[in-house]
C-alpha cells in the first residue's frame, strides 16, 4: 500500500500523543468511502455495531442527545436522510464486515510504528462516521489514543487542555471506572478562551494529547470521517494509575493522588487496578439508550419519532 501520510516531516515522530498534529493523508481518494461503498457497509452492519443519533442543534447539552434505529432502509436511503437531516451515524468496526477496512486500519498503524521509533500499538479499532451538515458533537474526552481522519466535508474542532478545570481528575476517573460516560464532562463556554481551534479539511488527520477534551461542529455539508483508537504500554500505564486513583478516591476518600506513571507509587496502583478488573470487583456500567426515532429520509431532520424502548450498549 502506498504511503498514507503525505506530508510527514522530520520531528513529527516526537509529537504523536503529546502535541496536536494536523497531518495530510491519502485516504480521501479511496474507493472505501464512495457512496456505493458506504451504502453496502450500512446495509451489512448489525444493530449492535452502529449508533444513529440526533441532538438539539441549538444546544451543547448532551442530555438532548437521542438514539434511533435504521429499520428497513437501503444504504442510499440512509445516506439521503443524513445528507438532508440532523443525524450522525457511527459504524463501529467496519473491518468486521469488509476486510478492506481492517487492512486499512493495520496499514495506518503499521506506518505510524515505522515512522515513530519505539511506538508499539495494540487493541486497534476503527469507527466510520457519517454526519449531517451543521451537526454538533458535544464536549467529551476519549479514553484510548485517538485520531480523526477527514474524508469528505469540513468540520471545526475545538481542543482543550487535558488538565483541570477542562478535565477534572475525579471526572476522568469516573469515566475509566465505568461510572460515567465520556460525554458527562461539564462544558463551560469560557473554556473556549483557551481552546485550540482547527478547521479540518478533506485529506487531513488530526490527533491530540491523550484524553484532551474536544467538541466538533460540521460546516454546512455532509461529513465522512473515520476515527481510530489504540493503546500503547504508556497509555495502559496511565489508564491503570487513573483507574486505581478512582478506587482510592471513591472507596477510601483519598484526594491528593498523583497521576505519575513513574516511581514507587506506580506499581501498587497497577496491581490494585488489575485486581479490581480481573476480579470483577468493579462492575462496568452498561450504558442504556432509549431508542425513540426511526431514520426516515422523507421526514424533517431525517427521522420520525417512534414509541421509546431501551437498548443496552
N, C-alpha and C positions, 0 to 999 in steps of 0.2 A: 504494500500500500504506500502511495506517495506520502511525503511529509504532511502532517495535519496542521502543524503550526507554521505559518508562512513568514513571520517577522521576528522569530526568536533572536534575541540579541545577547551578546556577552554580558554577563551579570544577572540575567533573568533567573538563572538557576538558584541564586541566593534569596530570591524574593517570594517564592511559592509558599503560601500559607502564612507569610509574615507581613507582606505588604499587598495592597490592592494591585492587581495586574489586569491590564486590558490588552489581550493578545489577539492577533489576526489568525484566522483558520480557514481551511478549505472546504468545510462541510456544507456551506450554503449551496453549492452546486451538486450535491449528492442526490442520486435518484431515490434515496431512502426518505426524502422529505417532500416529494411531489404530492399533489392532491391524490393521485391514484394510489400511491404507496401508503399514505396516511389513512385513506379510506379502507384499504384492506386491513391495516393494523387495527383500526377502530372496530371493524366487524369481527376480528378474531379475538379481541381482548375480553376475557371473562369478567364478570361483575366484581370479583374480589381484587382485580388488578386495575381498576380505574376509579377515579373520583370526578364527578362533574358538579361544579359549584357555581353559585352566584352570590353577590353581596350588594348591599345598598350602595349605589355608585356615589352617593354624596357623603359616605361615612367612612372613617377609619376604624370603626368599632368592629372587632372580629365577631362579636355576638350577632351581627347582622348577616353573617355567612349562612348560606343554606346549601343543602346537599340534594342532588337529584339522581335521576336514573335515565339511561338510554334504553328505550323499550321499543323494539320492533322497527327501528330505523336503519336505513343503509348508511354506510360511511359518508357518501356525498351529502345526504340529508343532514347528518350531524355537523359536517363542515359548514353547510349553509346556515344552520341555526347559530353556530358560533360566530360565523362571519358577520352576521347582521344583529346579533344579540348582545347579551351581557353575561357571558359564561366563560369558565375556563375548565379545560379537561386535562387531567393528569393520567397518562398511561404509564403505569409502573412496569418495569422490567420487560420492555418490548422484545428483548432477546429471547424471552421465554416462548415467544410466538413466531419470531423470524430470526434465524441465526445471524443474519447480516448485522443486526443491531448489537448482538453480543460480540461479534468480531470487531465492530467499530469501537465499542467500549474498551475492549482489550487493546486495540491499536492506540487509543488515546493514552492509556496509562503506560503501555509499553514505551511509547515515545517520551512521555514525561520521565519515566525512570531512566531512559537513555540520556536525557538532557540534564537531569538533576542528579549529580553524584550522591550515592548513598540512599536515594529515595526508594523505599520498598512499600508498595501498597497492597492492601488486601480488602476483602468484602466490598469489591467494586459494584456499584449499581448505577443504573441509568433510569431517568424518567423523561418521557416526552410530553411537552406542554403545548397545548393548542388553546389560544385565548382570544377573546373578542376585542375589538377596538375599545380603547379607553378603560379596560378592566384594571382594577387595583388589586394588588396582593398586600395584605396588611403587614404591619411591623412584626417581625419574628426573628428567631435565630435558628440555625441548623446545628445538629449535634456532630455529625461526621465532617470531614473535609468536604468542601463543596465547590463546584464550578458551574457557571451558567453560560451556555452557548446560544447565541442568537443566530437563527437560520433565516427567518423571514420576518418582516415588520421591524418596528422600532419600539424601544421601551426606555423609560428613565428609571434608574436605580439609585436609591439613597442608601449609603453605607455609613454605619455609626460605629464609634469605638466599642471594643469588646470589654469595657470596664464600667464600673458604677458611675453615674446612675443609669446609663444606657442598658447595661446588662448587670443588674444586681446579682451578687454571688448566690444568695439564697434562691433567687428565681431560676438561675441556671441549674442549681442542684435539684430543685423540684422537677424540672424538665427531665434530667437524667434519671431520677428515681421513678419516672413514670407517673408522678403525682400531678403533673400539669402538662399541657400541650405547648408546642413551640410558639403558637400564636398567643399565648397567655401573657406575654411580656406587655408591660404598660407603656404605651406611646404617649409622649408629650410633644406637641408641635414645636416647642422651644428646642427640642433635640436637633431640629434641622439646622440650627445655627452652627453646629459642629459636624454636620454630615458631609461626606464626600459624595458628590452627585456625578453620575456617569450616564450619558446618553448612549445606549447600547445599540449598535447598528448591525445589520446582517454581516456575517463573516467575522464577528468579534466574539471573544470569550472573556468572561470576567471571573476573577477569583479574588478572595479577600481573606483577611486574618481569621483564624479559627474562631468560630462561634460569634463573629461580629453580627449584630442585629442589622436588618435591612428591610426595606419595603420597595415595592415596584409599582409603576403605573405605565400601562401601554399608551403609546400615541394612538391616533385615530386610524388604526389599521389592524388587520388580523395579524397575530403574532404566532410564530412557530419557534419553539426553543427546546433545548434539552438541558437537563441538569445531570451532573454526575456526582456521586459521593463515594468516599473512600476512607479507609483507615490506614494509619501507619503506626509503628511502635510508639512514636512520640504522642500521637493523638490518643492511642489506647491508654498510655500512662496518664495523660491529662484527664481523660474520662474517669479512670479509676480514682484519682485523687479527689475530683469533684463529687463523684458518687459517694465515696467514703465521708467526705465533708458533710454531705447532705444527711447521712446516717447519724454522724456525731452531733450535728446541729439539731435535728428533729428528735432524736432519741435521748441524748444526754444534755441538751441545752447548751452545747459549746458554741461560741460565737467567733472567737479570734482564731480563724482556721486558715492556714497557708495553702495556696494553690500550687506551690512549688513541686516539681517532679524530681528534684534533686535532694540529696541529703538523707539523713536517717529517718525523717518522718515519712518519707515516701513508701518505704517497704511495709510498715504496719498498715498503712492505708490501702495499699494494693491487696494485701491479704484480707483485710476487712471487706473490701468491695467484692473480691472473688468469693468469699464465704457467703455473703448475702445473696449474690446472684446464683451461685451454683447450688446453694442450699435451699433456694426458693423462699428465703425469709422475706425478701422484699418482692411482693407480688406486683408485677407491672399492670398498670391500669389499662383496660381495654377501652379505647375511645369509641363512644357510641354516637351515631349520627341519626338525626331524624330526616328521612327521605320524604320530601314534601313537594317535589315537582318532577315533571317529565319533560325531556327535551322535545321541542315542537317547533320546527322551522317556520310554521305559519303563524306563530303567536308573537306578540310583542315581547322583546327581551330574549326570544328564542326558547321559551319554556311555558308550560301550562301547569298550574297548581294541581296537586292530587292529594288524596287523603294520606296523612302522615303515617309512616311506620318506621320502626327502629332497625338500624343495621350496625353491627359491630365491626370495627376495623381490625 
